[in-house]
Amino acid sequence: MIKASYIETVLLMLGVFFLNFANYRTASALFLALIALLITHLLYKGEKQHD
């Protein structure tokens, strides 16, 4: 299974790559996906610690 941190890193690198080539629409979509994944990851970790 792929760890969430790997996916977060790949999304960040792709976002910076597209931002570098001034493809702002794709970069913002990737950054929004990254933010959503980070929030979900943190919430999941928080719930797991309470169990």
C-alpha positions in Angstrom: 0.0 0.0 0.0 1.2 3.5 -0.9 1.8 5.7 2.1 0.0 9.0 2.2 3.2 10.9 2.7 4.5 9.6 -0.6 1.4 10.9 -2.4 1.6 14.2 -0.6 5.3 14.6 -1.7 4.4 13.7 -5.3 1.5 16.2 -5.4 3.8 18.9 -4.0 6.5 18.2 -6.6 4.0 18.2 -9.5 2.4 21.4 -8.2 5.7 23.2 -8.1 6.6 21.7 -11.6 3.4 23.1 -13.2 3.8 26.4 -11.3 7.3 26.7 -12.8 5.8 26.5 -16.3 3.1 29.1 -15.5 0.3 26.5 -15.8 -1.6 28.0 -12.8 -4.9 26.2 -13.3 -3.2 22.8 -13.1 -0.9 23.9 -10.3 -3.8 25.2 -8.2 -5.8 22.0 -8.7 -2.8 20.0 -7.5 -2.3 22.2 -4.5 -6.0 22.0 -3.6 -5.7 18.2 -3.8 -2.6 18.3 -1.6 -4.3 20.4 1.0 -7.3 18.1 1.1 -5.1 15.0 1.4 -3.0 16.7 4.2 -6.2 17.6 6.2 -7.6 14.1 5.7 -4.3 12.5 6.7 -4.1 14.6 9.9 -7.7 13.9 10.8 -7.2 10.2 10.3 -4.0 10.3 12.4 -5.9 12.1 15.1 -8.7 9.6 15.2 -6.2 6.7 15.2 -4.4 8.1 18.3 -7.7 8.4 20.2 -8.5 4.7 19.8 
